[in-house]
């Protein structure tokens, strides 16, 4: 069966510090991968998606970036965090050509101080 | 463009009462529709999905939803609420076929179950 992991579970970082969040998927090949941010009272905001290694699409301009160095690894990064980057970050995957439901990881709670 | 509207950001029901969470969608083509549940500080879990087969879809934990094309609705129901149903629920829509398909989520409805 497929599983999705996110690391770390919680993170407290000062403004201006770098960020690296990791997402890995097991039990499937060539998944579509997604990064979402969930801010309080604002639902889910799609940040990035990837349909393959090295292929990243950005949905919202911001100081975050994403990379996909391996088929089942998706990384969210920032060089300098802003207060507004605080939130709950969710990674998700699905299989192209299926019925498009996405499966979510457990999330990372990021607090920028 | 596809969109989802969830009516009511907060819904309260008594334990044992009917749960009804409303979702209306907009889509230019026949959509795929989903309901997800999120417990505090956890990821989203798929409750059920509509994929153009039966219009009444049964999901996990006793939930079901009915696709009504004429009303562009996909409301989530459960006959009898349980305390463990307290969570936030998201309706989502995806359209098209092949390759990457964007999923649009509603803003969520928080369900409170009163003992």
Interface residues (C-beta under 8 A of the other chain):
Chain A: X6 X32 X41 X42 X43 X44 X46 X49 X51 X57 X88 X90 X92 X96 X97 X99 X100 X101 X102 X103 X104 X105 X106 X107 X109
Chain B: X9 X32 X34 X36 X41 X42 X43 X44 X45 X46 X49 X51 X90 X94 X98 X99 X100 X101 X102 X103 X105 X106 X107 X108
